[in-house]
Amino acid sequence: LSLSLAWVGSLAMGMIFFCSPIVSIFTDRIGCRTTAASGAAIAFIGLLSSSFTKSLEVRYFTYGILFGCGSSFAFQPSLVILGHYFKRRLGLANGIVAGGSCLISVPLPFFLKMVGKAIGLAHTFQVLSALMLIQIFLSLTYRPILPPSCDSQHDGQDKLGSRSMRQQCWSQTRKYFNLRVFRRKTYRIWAFGIATAVLGYLVPYMNLVKYVEKRFQETKKDWILLVCLGAMSGLGRLVSGRIGDCIPGLKKIYLQVVSFVLLGILCMMIPQCQGFEGVIVICLFLGLCDGFFTTIMAPIAFELVGPMQASQAIGYLMGLMAVPMTAGTPIAGYLNDYFGNYDAAFYFAGVPPIIGGLVLSVVPLVHQRMLKKQR
């Protein structure tokens, strides 16, 4: 039963990433405001309908599919819209927005636990749906400044001459699935590095509490780990946004390189901790690295492909992240079952971020070489 319950939340998280390439298409075609408001409305319907059903199978659809897809449509435009208003201070703007989310995400689990005990699961879903209802009206405040990204050249060519059905289908596919971002070598390397790094990204967050309970028999203070992760992640998002604005061009990627390498090393250090206090120290730095990686992602996308194609770049990147990020936790669970402890899982989680960070370090060098060839 616990595995079935876990899959409901995992499905919702997976849908947020899997839907991202489709969200980028809608964002380019109908704008950030309509996409975000529609996504918030779908998420609202998913949460509200989840409160009226007691069947786990139905909640796979209402919460896992509807809420997950709606959240994806509501989330991604919030990253893209910042590029319409900020350029020189885009990193700081992303840091403030991302850091603000931590102010809610840190106390939210404790709030939901308290509310769930007081009014029950069904009414808790209704409380969450009320928050998504507010999100609908907040999304309506988005006012895009840049024109929508569309390939007018292809649109004009589609109207010229008669084409076969196959050619027309291929033309329409190219029109809506804009793959031009993959023509940039630097974007391909960057996307591959990020996708590699996140293979073990969720492992410490999903297993730290159970690891502490099993090794140190700490059941009353394990909430401190979640607070440390969330609080330091919020601080890291604010600080990294300001630092990123001071770093010119694609050299911002080195912030991600450092954060991923440190993330991998810290994961491998968790089994070496001899006390609960040592795990707390590692959690502080893990949260800091998480904040640096998260905030700087959108500014790097704008640097790589420009503001007109940033929506597609972010969408495809999150779509590529979906598979390794989802697969990492089951692999760690298998290692835990095979070896009988979490040590192998944490060692496994530390390797992909280090490899991904080393891959990302190549991007500025490739970019400089491409500029020299153009000159």
KABEL-V464828 format. One line per field, one symbol per residue. burial: # if it has 24 or more other ideal C-beta (glycine too) atoms within 12 Angstrom, else .. A space follows every 50 residues. Layout:
BEGIN
burial->???
END
This chain:
BEGIN
burial->.......########################################### #.......##.#######################.#...##########. ##..##..............#..##.###.##..##..#..#.#.#.### #...................#...####.###.#.############### ############..##.....#.######################.#..# #####################.#..#..##.################### #####.################.##########.##.....######### ##############.##........
END
